[in-house]
Amino acid sequence: MYLLWMLACATAPAAPPQTPTAPHAVQKTDAEWRAALSPESYGILRQKDTERAFSGSYWNHHDAGTYLCAGCGQPLFTSEDKFDSGTGWPSYTRPASADAVEVEVDRSYGMSREEVLCHRCGGHLGHVFDDGPPPTGRRYCINSGALTFQASAP
Ligand SMILES: [Zn+2]
């Protein structure tokens, strides 16, 4: 895939850049991802599955700490930005840092949604919507299975 993309760029230098513009820092083959992740996390991160609402580990989780990418360990969200959305998925008003995630338009299932991906490994995390609470008005709706949790030091 990557080679083809390079080739396409080489033959069409005037084309606007694709997003993401750079390869992800963490690159693994499909077999490596499958071996490294639980079946549930593999399905979400690498095959864009969505866990059932109210089924994951973190929708009703209120400890203080940081939520990391289950694929690569990158800090993605913090408990300070987490809120109870009532959807059954962990929800945040913003990522832990501006470059923790990337957002792409997802036109699957006949909808136009904003897909949230880990900036470091490209893993699928969930979607972001514009019906969140202050201060951002954004609702990052994330699959628990894409995350691991690291509690703050007491
Ligand atoms: Zn990641």
Backbone and ligand atoms as CSV (ligand in chain L), in Angstrom:
chain,resi,resn,atom,element,x,y,z
A,1,MET,N,N,0.825,-1.200,0.000
A,1,MET,CA,C,0.000,0.000,0.000
A,1,MET,C,C,0.864,1.255,0.000
A,2,TYR,N,N,1.829,1.261,0.883
A,2,TYR,CA,C,2.669,2.431,1.062
A,2,TYR,C,C,3.468,2.709,-0.202
A,3,LEU,N,N,3.986,1.634,-0.822
A,3,LEU,CA,C,4.755,1.788,-2.053
A,3,LEU,C,C,3.887,2.401,-3.144
A,4,LEU,N,N,2.663,1.933,-3.252
A,4,LEU,CA,C,1.752,2.453,-4.271
A,4,LEU,C,C,1.508,3.931,-4.065
A,5,TRP,N,N,1.367,4.317,-2.818
A,5,TRP,CA,C,1.118,5.708,-2.485
A,5,TRP,C,C,2.308,6.561,-2.898
A,6,MET,N,N,3.503,6.042,-2.625
A,6,MET,CA,C,4.725,6.755,-3.011
A,6,MET,C,C,4.762,6.919,-4.530
A,7,LEU,N,N,4.415,5.855,-5.214
A,7,LEU,CA,C,4.444,5.852,-6.674
A,7,LEU,C,C,3.452,6.875,-7.217
A,8,ALA,N,N,2.275,6.900,-6.627
A,8,ALA,CA,C,1.242,7.838,-7.061
A,8,ALA,C,C,1.721,9.269,-6.879
A,9,CYS,N,N,2.401,9.520,-5.791
A,9,CYS,CA,C,2.916,10.859,-5.544
A,9,CYS,C,C,3.982,11.223,-6.563
A,10,ALA,N,N,4.814,10.232,-6.899
A,10,ALA,CA,C,5.911,10.502,-7.823
A,10,ALA,C,C,5.391,10.829,-9.218
A,11,THR,N,N,4.278,10.211,-9.604
A,11,THR,CA,C,3.784,10.448,-10.958
A,11,THR,C,C,2.859,11.653,-11.032
A,12,ALA,N,N,2.431,12.161,-9.913
A,12,ALA,CA,C,1.518,13.315,-9.917
A,12,ALA,C,C,1.983,14.353,-8.899
A,13,PRO,N,N,3.096,15.010,-9.190
A,13,PRO,CA,C,3.686,15.896,-8.191
A,13,PRO,C,C,2.801,17.090,-7.834
A,14,ALA,N,N,1.882,17.472,-8.693
A,14,ALA,CA,C,1.076,18.658,-8.415
A,14,ALA,C,C,-0.142,18.348,-7.557
A,15,ALA,N,N,-0.397,17.059,-7.323
A,15,ALA,CA,C,-1.587,16.686,-6.555
A,15,ALA,C,C,-1.483,17.212,-5.131
A,16,PRO,N,N,-2.608,17.628,-4.569
A,16,PRO,CA,C,-2.568,18.108,-3.183
A,16,PRO,C,C,-2.194,16.965,-2.247
A,17,PRO,N,N,-1.556,17.284,-1.122
A,17,PRO,CA,C,-1.128,16.220,-0.219
A,17,PRO,C,C,-2.320,15.478,0.380
A,18,GLN,N,N,-2.131,14.192,0.582
A,18,GLN,CA,C,-3.148,13.384,1.236
A,18,GLN,C,C,-3.050,13.594,2.740
A,19,THR,N,N,-4.106,13.291,3.457
A,19,THR,CA,C,-4.020,13.266,4.912
A,19,THR,C,C,-4.175,11.829,5.379
A,20,PRO,N,N,-3.378,11.345,6.293
A,20,PRO,CA,C,-2.246,12.023,6.894
A,20,PRO,C,C,-1.086,12.169,5.902
A,21,THR,N,N,-0.317,13.228,6.045
A,21,THR,CA,C,0.751,13.514,5.096
A,21,THR,C,C,1.994,12.694,5.376
A,22,ALA,N,N,2.184,12.260,6.603
A,22,ALA,CA,C,3.381,11.505,6.935
A,22,ALA,C,C,2.987,10.102,7.390
A,23,PRO,N,N,3.856,9.103,7.143
A,23,PRO,CA,C,3.563,7.769,7.658
A,23,PRO,C,C,3.535,7.795,9.190
A,24,HIS,N,N,2.776,6.897,9.779
A,24,HIS,CA,C,2.711,6.851,11.233
A,24,HIS,C,C,4.026,6.349,11.812
A,25,ALA,N,N,4.357,6.859,12.994
A,25,ALA,CA,C,5.645,6.521,13.619
A,25,ALA,C,C,5.718,5.037,13.950
A,26,VAL,N,N,4.590,4.457,14.339
A,26,VAL,CA,C,4.557,3.032,14.666
A,26,VAL,C,C,3.928,2.288,13.490
A,27,GLN,N,N,4.704,1.415,12.870
A,27,GLN,CA,C,4.240,0.654,11.711
A,27,GLN,C,C,4.402,-0.833,12.018
A,28,LYS,N,N,3.335,-1.607,11.846
A,28,LYS,CA,C,3.419,-3.056,11.995
A,28,LYS,C,C,2.633,-3.690,10.872
A,29,THR,N,N,2.979,-4.932,10.561
A,29,THR,CA,C,2.181,-5.668,9.590
A,29,THR,C,C,0.890,-6.103,10.260
A,30,ASP,N,N,-0.054,-6.499,9.437
A,30,ASP,CA,C,-1.321,-6.971,9.984
A,30,ASP,C,C,-1.099,-8.149,10.937
A,31,ALA,N,N,-0.208,-9.064,10.562
A,31,ALA,CA,C,0.063,-10.238,11.417
A,31,ALA,C,C,0.665,-9.804,12.745
A,32,GLU,N,N,1.532,-8.801,12.715
A,32,GLU,CA,C,2.137,-8.310,13.958
A,32,GLU,C,C,1.093,-7.664,14.862
A,33,TRP,N,N,0.194,-6.885,14.265
A,33,TRP,CA,C,-0.876,-6.280,15.066
A,33,TRP,C,C,-1.764,-7.363,15.667
A,34,ARG,N,N,-2.087,-8.340,14.863
A,34,ARG,CA,C,-2.980,-9.403,15.334
A,34,ARG,C,C,-2.361,-10.130,16.524
A,35,ALA,N,N,-1.040,-10.336,16.467
A,35,ALA,CA,C,-0.346,-11.044,17.550
A,35,ALA,C,C,-0.216,-10.162,18.791
A,36,ALA,N,N,-0.113,-8.856,18.594
A,36,ALA,CA,C,0.171,-7.953,19.709
A,36,ALA,C,C,-1.093,-7.575,20.484
A,37,LEU,N,N,-2.245,-7.605,19.845
A,37,LEU,CA,C,-3.466,-7.072,20.451
A,37,LEU,C,C,-4.445,-8.171,20.822
A,38,SER,N,N,-5.312,-7.883,21.780
A,38,SER,CA,C,-6.431,-8.785,22.056
A,38,SER,C,C,-7.346,-8.781,20.833
A,39,PRO,N,N,-8.129,-9.838,20.637
A,39,PRO,CA,C,-9.036,-9.860,19.478
A,39,PRO,C,C,-9.951,-8.638,19.435
A,40,GLU,N,N,-10.422,-8.210,20.598
A,40,GLU,CA,C,-11.319,-7.055,20.645
A,40,GLU,C,C,-10.586,-5.781,20.203
A,41,SER,N,N,-9.399,-5.550,20.777
A,41,SER,CA,C,-8.642,-4.340,20.426
A,41,SER,C,C,-8.204,-4.368,18.971
A,42,TYR,N,N,-7.820,-5.536,18.481
A,42,TYR,CA,C,-7.436,-5.655,17.075
A,42,TYR,C,C,-8.620,-5.276,16.180
A,43,GLY,N,N,-9.798,-5.774,16.532
A,43,GLY,CA,C,-10.979,-5.479,15.722
A,43,GLY,C,C,-11.269,-3.990,15.654
A,44,ILE,N,N,-11.124,-3.312,16.781
A,44,ILE,CA,C,-11.402,-1.874,16.808
A,44,ILE,C,C,-10.287,-1.091,16.128
A,45,LEU,N,N,-9.065,-1.276,16.620
A,45,LEU,CA,C,-7.951,-0.435,16.157
A,45,LEU,C,C,-7.619,-0.677,14.686
A,46,ARG,N,N,-7.627,-1.930,14.268
A,46,ARG,CA,C,-7.123,-2.234,12.928
A,46,ARG,C,C,-8.231,-2.502,11.922
A,47,GLN,N,N,-9.455,-2.834,12.403
A,47,GLN,CA,C,-10.536,-3.120,11.464
A,47,GLN,C,C,-11.729,-2.199,11.663
A,48,LYS,N,N,-11.556,-1.177,12.497
A,48,LYS,CA,C,-12.561,-0.128,12.680
A,48,LYS,C,C,-13.884,-0.665,13.197
A,49,ASP,N,N,-13.846,-1.730,13.993
A,49,ASP,CA,C,-15.058,-2.204,14.654
A,49,ASP,C,C,-15.515,-1.181,15.688
A,50,THR,N,N,-16.761,-1.291,16.103
A,50,THR,CA,C,-17.290,-0.494,17.217
A,50,THR,C,C,-17.810,-1.453,18.273
A,51,GLU,N,N,-17.357,-1.262,19.502
A,51,GLU,CA,C,-17.846,-2.131,20.583
A,51,GLU,C,C,-19.299,-1.773,20.896
A,52,ARG,N,N,-20.043,-2.720,21.463
A,52,ARG,CA,C,-21.422,-2.444,21.846
A,52,ARG,C,C,-21.454,-1.395,22.951
A,53,ALA,N,N,-22.438,-0.492,22.911
A,53,ALA,CA,C,-22.590,0.529,23.946
A,53,ALA,C,C,-22.722,-0.138,25.309
A,54,PHE,N,N,-22.160,0.481,26.304
A,54,PHE,CA,C,-22.208,0.019,27.697
A,54,PHE,C,C,-21.506,-1.323,27.913
A,55,SER,N,N,-20.701,-1.764,26.954
A,55,SER,CA,C,-20.023,-3.063,27.102
A,55,SER,C,C,-18.558,-2.902,27.465
A,56,GLY,N,N,-17.976,-1.735,27.218
A,56,GLY,CA,C,-16.537,-1.579,27.389
A,56,GLY,C,C,-16.124,-1.319,28.822
A,57,SER,N,N,-14.818,-1.230,29.039
A,57,SER,CA,C,-14.276,-1.081,30.400
A,57,SER,C,C,-14.351,0.352,30.927
A,58,TYR,N,N,-14.497,1.341,30.049
A,58,TYR,CA,C,-14.236,2.717,30.490
A,58,TYR,C,C,-15.403,3.688,30.372
A,59,TRP,N,N,-16.550,3.263,29.833
A,59,TRP,CA,C,-17.640,4.247,29.698
A,59,TRP,C,C,-18.080,4.764,31.060
A,60,ASN,N,N,-17.977,3.903,32.108
A,60,ASN,CA,C,-18.421,4.298,33.448
A,60,ASN,C,C,-17.238,4.314,34.404
A,61,HIS,N,N,-16.105,4.753,33.935
A,61,HIS,CA,C,-14.841,4.711,34.674
A,61,HIS,C,C,-14.473,6.143,35.047
A,62,HIS,N,N,-14.217,6.392,36.354
A,62,HIS,CA,C,-14.057,7.781,36.790
A,62,HIS,C,C,-12.757,8.044,37.532
A,63,ASP,N,N,-11.805,7.122,37.469
A,63,ASP,CA,C,-10.533,7.343,38.159
A,63,ASP,C,C,-9.733,8.454,37.466
A,64,ALA,N,N,-8.862,9.095,38.240
A,64,ALA,CA,C,-8.005,10.148,37.689
A,64,ALA,C,C,-6.799,9.515,37.006
A,65,GLY,N,N,-6.546,9.933,35.779
A,65,GLY,CA,C,-5.399,9.396,35.072
A,65,GLY,C,C,-5.467,9.669,33.592
A,66,THR,N,N,-4.695,8.888,32.846
A,66,THR,CA,C,-4.541,9.096,31.409
A,66,THR,C,C,-4.955,7.837,30.655
A,67,TYR,N,N,-5.662,8.038,29.561
A,67,TYR,CA,C,-6.061,6.941,28.691
A,67,TYR,C,C,-5.066,6.870,27.528
A,68,LEU,N,N,-4.445,5.687,27.390
A,68,LEU,CA,C,-3.398,5.494,26.392
A,68,LEU,C,C,-3.942,4.666,25.225
A,69,CYS,N,N,-3.293,4.781,24.079
A,69,CYS,CA,C,-3.637,3.940,22.930
A,69,CYS,C,C,-3.281,2.492,23.253
A,70,ALA,N,N,-4.237,1.568,23.066
A,70,ALA,CA,C,-3.969,0.147,23.325
A,70,ALA,C,C,-3.004,-0.429,22.293
A,71,GLY,N,N,-2.838,0.273,21.171
A,71,GLY,CA,C,-1.940,-0.218,20.138
A,71,GLY,C,C,-0.495,0.169,20.350
A,72,CYS,N,N,-0.256,1.403,20.807
A,72,CYS,CA,C,1.123,1.895,20.849
A,72,CYS,C,C,1.488,2.614,22.136
A,73,GLY,N,N,0.544,2.814,23.060
A,73,GLY,CA,C,0.874,3.431,24.344
A,73,GLY,C,C,0.891,4.944,24.343
A,74,GLN,N,N,0.566,5.553,23.226
A,74,GLN,CA,C,0.535,7.020,23.167
A,74,GLN,C,C,-0.565,7.569,24.087
A,75,PRO,N,N,-0.268,8.587,24.939
A,75,PRO,CA,C,-1.320,9.224,25.731
A,75,PRO,C,C,-2.333,9.912,24.809
A,76,LEU,N,N,-3.616,9.558,24.960
A,76,LEU,CA,C,-4.632,10.083,24.042
A,76,LEU,C,C,-5.614,11.035,24.710
A,77,PHE,N,N,-6.108,10.651,25.886
A,77,PHE,CA,C,-7.110,11.457,26.577
A,77,PHE,C,C,-6.817,11.428,28.075
A,78,THR,N,N,-7.308,12.446,28.809
A,78,THR,CA,C,-7.133,12.445,30.261
A,78,THR,C,C,-8.501,12.451,30.940
A,79,SER,N,N,-8.509,12.031,32.208
A,79,SER,CA,C,-9.759,11.987,32.976
A,79,SER,C,C,-10.344,13.387,33.151
A,80,GLU,N,N,-9.510,14.416,33.073
A,80,GLU,CA,C,-10.004,15.790,33.240
A,80,GLU,C,C,-10.958,16.201,32.133
A,81,ASP,N,N,-10.801,15.635,30.962
A,81,ASP,CA,C,-11.640,16.001,29.817
A,81,ASP,C,C,-12.743,14.981,29.567
A,82,LYS,N,N,-12.897,14.002,30.466
A,82,LYS,CA,C,-13.898,12.952,30.288
A,82,LYS,C,C,-15.235,13.418,30.873
A,83,PHE,N,N,-16.304,13.084,30.217
A,83,PHE,CA,C,-17.623,13.439,30.746
A,83,PHE,C,C,-18.600,12.297,30.476
A,84,ASP,N,N,-19.696,12.286,31.218
A,84,ASP,CA,C,-20.719,11.254,31.057
A,84,ASP,C,C,-21.655,11.655,29.931
A,85,SER,N,N,-21.495,11.036,28.786
A,85,SER,CA,C,-22.300,11.408,27.623
A,85,SER,C,C,-23.629,10.666,27.594
A,86,GLY,N,N,-23.737,9.575,28.357
A,86,GLY,CA,C,-24.956,8.773,28.319
A,86,GLY,C,C,-25.017,7.832,27.132
A,87,THR,N,N,-23.956,7.789,26.322
A,87,THR,CA,C,-23.981,6.965,25.109
A,87,THR,C,C,-23.526,5.537,25.363
A,88,GLY,N,N,-22.806,5.306,26.488
A,88,GLY,CA,C,-22.247,3.979,26.725
A,88,GLY,C,C,-20.847,3.803,26.186
A,89,TRP,N,N,-20.265,4.873,25.668
A,89,TRP,CA,C,-18.852,4.870,25.268
A,89,TRP,C,C,-18.113,5.970,26.023
A,90,PRO,N,N,-16.856,5.738,26.381
A,90,PRO,CA,C,-16.092,6.822,27.015
A,90,PRO,C,C,-16.040,8.037,26.095
A,91,SER,N,N,-16.280,9.206,26.691
A,91,SER,CA,C,-16.423,10.423,25.896
A,91,SER,C,C,-15.584,11.537,26.497
A,92,TYR,N,N,-14.962,12.307,25.623
A,92,TYR,CA,C,-14.028,13.352,26.048
A,92,TYR,C,C,-14.295,14.612,25.232
A,93,THR,N,N,-13.986,15.775,25.834
A,93,THR,CA,C,-14.183,17.021,25.095
A,93,THR,C,C,-12.988,17.370,24.219
A,94,ARG,N,N,-11.826,16.767,24.515
A,94,ARG,CA,C,-10.645,17.044,23.690
A,94,ARG,C,C,-9.584,15.990,23.954
A,95,PRO,N,N,-8.632,15.849,23.016
A,95,PRO,CA,C,-7.529,14.911,23.233
A,95,PRO,C,C,-6.528,15.465,24.245
A,96,ALA,N,N,-5.650,14.601,24.724
A,96,ALA,CA,C,-4.667,14.987,25.741
A,96,ALA,C,C,-3.720,16.058,25.222
A,97,SER,N,N,-3.435,16.035,23.936
A,97,SER,CA,C,-2.622,17.084,23.323
A,97,SER,C,C,-3.073,17.242,21.880
A,98,ALA,N,N,-2.702,18.367,21.286
A,98,ALA,CA,C,-3.215,18.689,19.950
A,98,ALA,C,C,-2.805,17.655,18.915
A,99,ASP,N,N,-1.643,17.038,19.091
A,99,ASP,CA,C,-1.177,16.093,18.076
A,99,ASP,C,C,-1.317,14.633,18.514
A,100,ALA,N,N,-2.130,14.363,19.550
A,100,ALA,CA,C,-2.310,12.975,20.000
A,100,ALA,C,C,-3.118,12.166,18.998
A,101,VAL,N,N,-4.100,12.827,18.367
A,101,VAL,CA,C,-4.984,12.110,17.444
A,101,VAL,C,C,-5.032,12.852,16.109
A,102,GLU,N,N,-5.541,12.169,15.088
A,102,GLU,CA,C,-5.838,12.829,13.826
A,102,GLU,C,C,-7.283,12.500,13.468
A,103,VAL,N,N,-7.889,13.383,12.713
A,103,VAL,CA,C,-9.309,13.244,12.373
A,103,VAL,C,C,-9.441,13.187,10.859
A,104,GLU,N,N,-10.181,12.187,10.384
A,104,GLU,CA,C,-10.418,12.034,8.951
A,104,GLU,C,C,-11.902,11.889,8.707
A,105,VAL,N,N,-12.357,12.320,7.537
A,105,VAL,CA,C,-13.765,12.141,7.196
A,105,VAL,C,C,-14.008,10.671,6.861
A,106,ASP,N,N,-15.030,10.100,7.452
A,106,ASP,CA,C,-15.396,8.696,7.276
A,106,ASP,C,C,-16.776,8.663,6.648
A,107,ARG,N,N,-16.872,8.172,5.409
A,107,ARG,CA,C,-18.157,8.154,4.710
A,107,ARG,C,C,-18.787,6.769,4.702
A,108,SER,N,N,-18.370,5.873,5.584
A,108,SER,CA,C,-18.953,4.530,5.614
A,108,SER,C,C,-20.387,4.571,6.145
A,109,TYR,N,N,-21.143,3.537,5.831
A,109,TYR,CA,C,-22.532,3.376,6.273
A,109,TYR,C,C,-23.428,4.534,5.827
A,110,GLY,N,N,-23.080,5.197,4.720
A,110,GLY,CA,C,-23.927,6.253,4.181
A,110,GLY,C,C,-23.960,7.516,5.019
A,111,MET,N,N,-23.013,7.630,5.957
A,111,MET,CA,C,-22.952,8.831,6.798
A,111,MET,C,C,-21.641,9.561,6.519
A,112,SER,N,N,-21.592,10.819,6.898
A,112,SER,CA,C,-20.337,11.545,6.869
A,112,SER,C,C,-19.976,11.877,8.304
A,113,ARG,N,N,-18.996,11.158,8.816
A,113,ARG,CA,C,-18.592,11.348,10.209
A,113,ARG,C,C,-17.110,11.658,10.262
A,114,GLU,N,N,-16.680,12.195,11.380
A,114,GLU,CA,C,-15.265,12.452,11.580
A,114,GLU,C,C,-14.679,11.307,12.399
A,115,GLU,N,N,-13.781,10.571,11.760
A,115,GLU,CA,C,-13.146,9.426,12.400
A,115,GLU,C,C,-11.917,9.887,13.189
A,116,VAL,N,N,-11.736,9.350,14.382
A,116,VAL,CA,C,-10.593,9.701,15.225
A,116,VAL,C,C,-9.593,8.547,15.199
A,117,LEU,N,N,-8.344,8.881,14.858
A,117,LEU,CA,C,-7.276,7.886,14.761
A,117,LEU,C,C,-6.116,8.282,15.660
A,118,CYS,N,N,-5.410,7.294,16.184
A,118,CYS,CA,C,-4.184,7.575,16.931
A,118,CYS,C,C,-3.150,8.154,15.982
A,119,HIS,N,N,-2.554,9.271,16.379
A,119,HIS,CA,C,-1.584,9.918,15.494
A,119,HIS,C,C,-0.303,9.092,15.355
A,120,ARG,N,N,-0.026,8.260,16.346
A,120,ARG,CA,C,1.256,7.556,16.345
A,120,ARG,C,C,1.203,6.245,15.564
A,121,CYS,N,N,0.096,5.499,15.676
A,121,CYS,CA,C,0.032,4.191,15.005
A,121,CYS,C,C,-1.098,4.105,13.978
A,122,GLY,N,N,-1.923,5.142,13.889
A,122,GLY,CA,C,-3.003,5.122,12.906
A,122,GLY,C,C,-4.174,4.250,13.316
A,123,GLY,N,N,-4.184,3.756,14.545
A,123,GLY,CA,C,-5.279,2.897,14.985
A,123,GLY,C,C,-6.590,3.657,15.063
A,124,HIS,N,N,-7.683,2.978,14.690
A,124,HIS,CA,C,-9.023,3.583,14.781
A,124,HIS,C,C,-9.440,3.643,16.248
A,125,LEU,N,N,-9.901,4.811,16.687
A,125,LEU,CA,C,-10.307,4.990,18.088
A,125,LEU,C,C,-11.811,5.153,18.220
A,126,GLY,N,N,-12.420,5.885,17.320
A,126,GLY,CA,C,-13.856,6.173,17.391
A,126,GLY,C,C,-14.172,7.339,16.469
A,127,HIS,N,N,-15.154,8.157,16.880
A,127,HIS,CA,C,-15.557,9.309,16.070
A,127,HIS,C,C,-15.696,10.537,16.961
A,128,VAL,N,N,-15.701,11.711,16.345
A,128,VAL,CA,C,-15.894,12.948,17.107
A,128,VAL,C,C,-17.080,13.705,16.515
A,129,PHE,N,N,-17.907,14.251,17.404
A,129,PHE,CA,C,-19.132,14.934,17.010
A,129,PHE,C,C,-19.156,16.341,17.611
A,130,ASP,N,N,-20.028,17.173,17.051
A,130,ASP,CA,C,-20.093,18.573,17.487
A,130,ASP,C,C,-21.179,18.826,18.527
A,131,ASP,N,N,-21.597,17.801,19.251
A,131,ASP,CA,C,-22.655,17.994,20.251
A,131,ASP,C,C,-22.134,17.807,21.680
A,132,GLY,N,N,-20.854,18.097,21.897
A,132,GLY,CA,C,-20.272,17.953,23.228
A,132,GLY,C,C,-20.495,19.163,24.102
A,133,PRO,N,N,-20.140,19.033,25.373
A,133,PRO,CA,C,-20.318,20.138,26.330
A,133,PRO,C,C,-19.164,21.145,26.238
A,134,PRO,N,N,-19.279,22.278,26.952
A,134,PRO,CA,C,-18.151,23.209,27.047
A,134,PRO,C,C,-16.954,22.513,27.673
A,135,PRO,N,N,-15.730,22.965,27.495
A,135,PRO,CA,C,-15.410,24.213,26.793
A,135,PRO,C,C,-15.273,24.073,25.280
A,136,THR,N,N,-15.258,22.869,24.719
A,136,THR,CA,C,-14.949,22.737,23.290
A,136,THR,C,C,-16.193,22.525,22.434
A,137,GLY,N,N,-17.280,21.982,23.025
A,137,GLY,CA,C,-18.434,21.620,22.218
A,137,GLY,C,C,-18.221,20.365,21.391
A,138,ARG,N,N,-17.100,19.703,21.614
A,138,ARG,CA,C,-16.793,18.484,20.868
A,138,ARG,C,C,-17.040,17.260,21.746
A,139,ARG,N,N,-17.425,16.166,21.124
A,139,ARG,CA,C,-17.627,14.897,21.833
A,139,ARG,C,C,-16.815,13.816,21.136
A,140,TYR,N,N,-15.669,13.489,21.724
A,140,TYR,CA,C,-14.851,12.394,21.222
A,140,TYR,C,C,-15.433,11.103,21.785
A,141,CYS,N,N,-16.065,10.335,20.925
A,141,CYS,CA,C,-16.761,9.103,21.310
A,141,CYS,C,C,-15.836,7.938,20.968
A,142,ILE,N,N,-15.238,7.347,22.002
A,142,ILE,CA,C,-14.096,6.447,21.809
A,142,ILE,C,C,-14.433,5.045,22.300
A,143,ASN,N,N,-13.934,4.038,21.636
A,143,ASN,CA,C,-14.112,2.658,22.072
A,143,ASN,C,C,-13.174,2.343,23.235
A,144,SER,N,N,-13.722,1.770,24.313
A,144,SER,CA,C,-12.878,1.352,25.440
A,144,SER,C,C,-11.771,0.406,24.979
A,145,GLY,N,N,-12.106,-0.459,24.026
A,145,GLY,CA,C,-11.147,-1.466,23.575
A,145,GLY,C,C,-9.954,-0.893,22.835
A,146,ALA,N,N,-10.020,0.399,22.472
A,146,ALA,CA,C,-8.880,1.058,21.829
A,146,ALA,C,C,-7.948,1.676,22.864
A,147,LEU,N,N,-8.343,1.585,24.143
A,147,LEU,CA,C,-7.637,2.316,25.201
A,147,LEU,C,C,-7.090,1.374,26.277
A,148,THR,N,N,-6.052,1.835,26.976
A,148,THR,CA,C,-5.686,1.294,28.269
A,148,THR,C,C,-5.618,2.482,29.222
A,149,PHE,N,N,-5.674,2.225,30.513
A,149,PHE,CA,C,-5.740,3.307,31.476
A,149,PHE,C,C,-4.510,3.290,32.382
A,150,GLN,N,N,-3.964,4.465,32.617
A,150,GLN,CA,C,-2.839,4.627,33.532
A,150,GLN,C,C,-3.267,5.616,34.612
A,151,ALA,N,N,-3.390,5.129,35.858
A,151,ALA,CA,C,-3.836,5.990,36.957
A,151,ALA,C,C,-2.770,7.040,37.273
A,152,SER,N,N,-3.233,8.222,37.698
A,152,SER,CA,C,-2.307,9.264,38.136
A,152,SER,C,C,-1.573,8.794,39.388
A,153,ALA,N,N,-0.344,9.268,39.556
A,153,ALA,CA,C,0.389,8.967,40.786
A,153,ALA,C,C,-0.349,9.613,41.956
A,154,PRO,N,N,-0.538,8.879,43.068
A,154,PRO,CA,C,-1.295,9.441,44.191
A,154,PRO,C,C,-0.579,10.629,44.827
L,1,ZN,ZN,ZN,-1.593,4.291,18.796
